[in-house]
Amino acid sequence: MSALSRGLVLRLRLLSLNPTVSASSSPASTTSGTSYSSPLLHHFLRRFSSEALVDASEIADEGTRVIEPKPGVMTPNSKRTGLIAVKCGMTALWDKWGARVPISVLWVDDNIVSQVKTIEKEGIFALQIGCGQKKEKHLTKPEVGHFRAQGVPLKRKLREFPVTEDGLLPLGTSLGVRHFVPGQYVDITGITKGKGVQGVMKKYGFKGGPASHGASKSHRSPGSTGQRDAPGKVFKGRKMAGRMGGKQRTVKNVWVYKIDPARNLMWLKGQVPGATGNFVFIKDSVYKKPDTSLLPFPTYFPEEDEDTEELEPLVADLGEVDPFMVAD
């Protein structure tokens, strides 16, 4: 029996078990002047009707949400959008005290809001962010249709970030590196470097077998993986050789050392997942929450006469106490 036949039999059985109800006792028993003797009968026949599900006048009466691009006040429960960046590589800098700081350089490449999702239409509050540029011939037809429907330029990478209602931004809003401030902590998500199939010593840090005495061609082998006749199997989760890397990982509490608004570059202390040239996703730290009074909310809106090419890099405040001169 097909699924359609089973559904028809089930609905007819419900109709036979449910007593008839007069049309006047049920407000949902009339639709467009047609009356039915039972709500279940109305629901059953409505499935095979060509009548509109929603009246057009009801849709016209609903007001569309208007989002204005203006600064707001961030509350402890507010949630901002994140950004998409390209990993440029790693280097090292020396701060004003002479301490060497390992640095990961990220490039925020032309981020814009490519779609706004609201609770009325999609059921959530979220912003879809687009990064980079891409030619139409390198995109699929559904992707091109999505960008044309939203009225935004073609983008190379898309990512959705959940936000709160007060963190929404208008469609097409440009986002730069000044969305974050030096000195705050962020969480970085990316795809780690793929290492291929590796052994247990490289993948899990196993000690391995003896290097000289007592071993014969088994110096890097995993060793025993189970017992004898009882239980007679290898338990799930046993660490063995296999594919290493190439997975999504998040590095938390990464410190923003410096930003360059003129070139849309970020200097972060420490490492971030991924190879050079990969996309990474940046958002405010969950555990080390930044000071809400210092963050631009919902994002940084530049002045009308501001020339970004002449802006100087902004460095995090390192304090006035030399860490090398502090007594133990």
C-alpha positions, 0 to 999 in steps of 0.5 A: 500500500502506498503512502497516499493510500495509507493516508487516505485510509487513516483520514477516512477512519478518523472521519468515521469515528468522529461525530458530526458537528454543526457548522454553527458550532465550529468557526473553522468549518466555513471557508470561502462560503463553503460549509462542512459538517465537521472540522475533520471533514473540512481539514480533509477536503481542504487538502484537495482544494485549490483555495488559497491557504492565506488571504491576500489581504492578510499578507498585505496588512502585515507590515514588513520589518524596517531595520535602520543602520544606526548605532544602538546600546548593547545589553548583556543579552545582546548578540552581534554578528560575526565576520568571515576572514581569509587566513594570510599566515603567521608572523611575529611582532615585538610589543612596546616592552620587547616581548615577542608575540606570535601573530596570525594575520587575517584579512576581512575581505569585503564582508556584506550582509547578504540575507536577513532572517527574521522570526516572522519569515524564517523563525529565527533572527540571523544574518547571512554574511558574504565574503570576497568576490566570485564570477557568475560562471563559477557559481551554480544557478541556485547560488546566482538566483539567491544573490539576485533575489537578495539584490547583493553582489556575487560572493565567494563564501557565505556564513550565517551567524545567529543574532538577537533582534537588536543585532539585526543589520540592513541588507547590503550593510558593509562590515569591516575590521572595525567590527572588533576592537583591539584587546577583546577576545574572539572565537575562531572557527575553521577547517584544520589542515588535512594530514592524510592517513597517519599512524597512532604515534603522530595522530595520538602521541603514542610512545611506540615500541622499543627502538632497539632491543626487543622489537622487530619491525614494530617500532611504531605499531599501536600494540595490542588492540583487544583481549582474547576469547572474552570479549572476542572483539575490539571495543568501539573508540579504540585509537588506531591509525586513520585520517588526521585533520581536515575537521572543523575546529574552534579556537576559543579566547583568541586575543586581538592584538592589532587591527588595520582599518585601511587594509582590513587586516587583523593581528591575533595572538596565537594560532588559528585553525586552517591553512594559509588561504582558508576561510575562518569565521570570527565572532565574539568570545563566549567565555571571555566576554568583551566589555559591551561599552567598548564594542560597536553595536550592532556594528561600526558605522563610519562617518560620512567624511571618514577616509579609511585609507588614511586611518592608522592601525589600532593596537591593544592597550598593553598597560603602563607596567613593564612586565620584565621589571615587575619583581617576582 
